[in-house]
Amino acid sequence: MEFDKDLQSIQEVRNLVARAVTAQKELAKMSQEAVDRICESIAFACAQNAQPLAKAAARETGFGIWQDKILKNLLGSAMTWESIKDMKTVGIIREDPARGLIEVGVPMGVVAALIPSTNPTSTTMYKALISVKAGNSIVISPHPNAKNCILDTVKIIREAAKKAGAPDGIIQCITIPTMQATDALLKHRDIGIILATGGEAMVRAAYSSGNPALGVGPGNGPAYIERTADIPAAVRHIMESKTFDNGTICASEQSIVTEHSIEKQVEEEVKRQGGYFMTEEESRRLSGFILRANGTMNPKIVGKSAGTIADMAGITIPPGTRVLVSRQTKVGKDIPYSREKLCPILAFYVEDGWESACRRCIEILNNEGAGHTMAIHSNDDRVIREFALQKPVSRLLVNTPAALGGVGATTGLMPALTLGCGSVGGSATSDNVGPQNLMNIRRVAYGLKELGQLRAQCPQSGVCEEHGESAPAGGPPKDTGARRAASISREDVEKITRAVLEQMGI
């Protein structure tokens, strides 16, 4: 008897998780050196196959530029491994003799990894590496529109891991992707943690599954060009970023915000570097293609070139146009240009000064993308620090392309393709997610003080004044508590607090 596709997919998930549980128990017995050999083998194999997998991803999804996807694949493999290879994740990972503390790395178990279609092969590499490095097995749920290239990537990873001595079943992937399969994976009681990268609905499903989850929200980062900026360099960074893989990295710039005093210089530089400022009519025509009727981004424009998008909207643009730019004065859910656009489209806002620009950037981020990323181009450290103090983002990138800076390619941030948005963005972390987010820490704490010492430091802590060290068995006289409370003044409290802080070395 042939079962329905959804039933087959649910059963497949159950089988994959069962194998993953067994494999993870074997991995947990391995030394740090053995785990690192497996990870190094995975990273090397993925880097070797960066080009064919990049071509496969572009061919299957229709998103982006395969040449740029090679760099993404290297980011998800070699660069990620380089950043985590010396990290201790197995056994005792830290010791602090002075405080009497020992920290032990404890794997979370089975990682359920949701993979998006925008960065399918690179995200698969990256999630497999950070999961195994932390001692976990991983079960991958591929986006249906990128299933084949993800399965190709998993095959390479699995073979490399096995060659290095990994247990069978440590890296697996759903081959019958359905909504029911993903739901079964997210809610399976043997899942240790969910690592969700994708659309807002998928991330919400991860957080409501009943299992621990790390999900990331949409990006919508503005790029502020301040009056002290090197304008040609700032525009170059923005154009490089927004055209990298046709804008499919969620950290990429979605708006330019600048000041009236340098508006003309910025505008001319954008035009010189391949930006096309659309007329009001052209902007209106294109706006109908940015969002779907339900208010979400139209997948037909994702990862497409400026020329292809212009053709969709019936707009004639000059040869060599790299980015479509629309002048805007408003922000809102119903203003498509003020939303996330994973393609070469930019909004353009002009403000009176940095304070007004600061408010505009906050408005854009609160509209969409709170907690994610923004960029500032400036040589004024005071303004940069003010932005750092006020912006609701987890990454403020300074004088760098946001797409590559956010994922750690051009900055000192940890290389990552899952970028936490913090509580303001509805995420459980603000980190560039790495192995440290996929393991628990068991803390061994040695006793440093006796109760008597604590009482000596805090003489008003409850010792019965009338009966010495301890109260009689029947308890203190009824009015003792009231007398004691009345006898403790604010000065007494301050004195006790100072004594405790001095004892703690604070």
WOURPE-V592397 format. One record per pair of residues at least 24 apart in sequence whose ideal C-beta (glycine too) atoms are under 6 Angstrom apart, sorted by the first residue. I is the first residue (numbers start at 1). J is the second residue. Records with the same first field share a line. If there is no record, write none. Layout:
BEGIN
I=J / J
END
This chain:
BEGIN
6=178 / 180
8=176
9=176 / 178 / 180 / 181
10=180 / 184
12=176
13=181 / 184 / 185
16=139 / 172
17=139 / 188 / 190
19=169
20=110 / 137 / 139 / 169
21=190
23=137 / 167 / 169 / 170
24=109 / 110 / 137
26=167
27=135 / 167 / 170
28=107 / 135
32=90
35=90
37=164
38=132 / 161 / 164 / 166
39=129 / 132 / 133
41=160 / 163 / 164
42=129 / 157 / 160 / 161
43=77 / 78 / 81
45=156 / 160
46=77 / 125
47=74 / 77 / 78
49=156
50=74
53=121 / 153
56=149 / 152
57=120 / 121 / 149
60=146 / 148 / 149
61=117 / 145 / 146
63=118 / 248 / 302 / 303
64=245 / 246 / 248 / 303
65=245 / 246
68=244 / 245
72=122
73=121 / 122
75=409 / 415
76=122 / 125 / 126 / 417
77=125
79=415
80=126 / 129 / 415
83=414 / 415
84=133 / 435
87=435
89=133 / 134 / 435
100=446 / 448
101=445
102=444
103=441 / 443
104=442
105=439
106=440 / 442
107=134 / 135 / 136 / 439
108=136 / 192 / 193 / 438
109=192
110=137 / 190 / 191 / 192
111=136 / 138 / 193 / 195
112=139 / 185 / 191 / 194
113=138 / 140 / 195
114=141 / 196 / 198 / 202
115=140 / 142 / 143 / 150
116=143 / 197 / 198
117=143 / 145 / 146
118=248
119=417
120=146 / 149 / 150
121=149 / 153
122=417
123=197 / 417
124=150 / 153
126=417
127=195
128=157 / 171
130=434 / 435
131=438
133=435
134=435 / 438 / 439
136=438
137=170
138=171
139=172
140=173
141=174 / 182 / 185
142=177
144=177
147=177
197=418
214=428 / 429 / 433
216=418 / 419 / 421 / 427
217=421 / 425 / 426
218=340 / 368 / 369
219=250 / 251 / 340 / 369 / 372 / 373
220=254 / 340 / 368 / 369
221=253 / 254 / 373 / 374 / 402
222=255 / 257 / 361 / 364 / 374
223=253 / 256 / 375
224=257 / 357 / 361 / 376
225=258 / 266 / 377
226=354 / 378 / 383
227=259 / 261 / 262
228=378 / 379 / 380
229=377 / 378
231=265 / 266 / 269
232=269
234=377
235=269 / 270 / 273
237=401
239=273
240=401
241=401 / 402 / 403
242=323 / 344
243=322 / 344
244=403
246=303 / 305 / 343
247=342 / 343 / 344
248=303 / 342
249=403
251=373 / 402 / 403 / 406
252=402 / 403
253=402
254=340 / 341
255=347 / 364
256=346 / 348
257=349 / 357 / 360 / 361
258=350
259=351
260=350 / 352
263=350
274=320 / 321 / 322
275=323 / 325
276=317 / 321 / 324
277=325
278=326
282=315
283=326
285=313
286=313
287=336
289=313
290=336
291=336
301=343
302=342 / 343
304=343
306=344
331=363 / 364 / 367
338=364 / 367
339=368
340=368
354=383
365=392
370=424 / 425
371=421 / 422 / 424 / 425
372=421 / 425
373=406
375=402
392=424
394=421 / 422 / 430
408=432
457=499 / 500 / 503
458=496
460=488
END
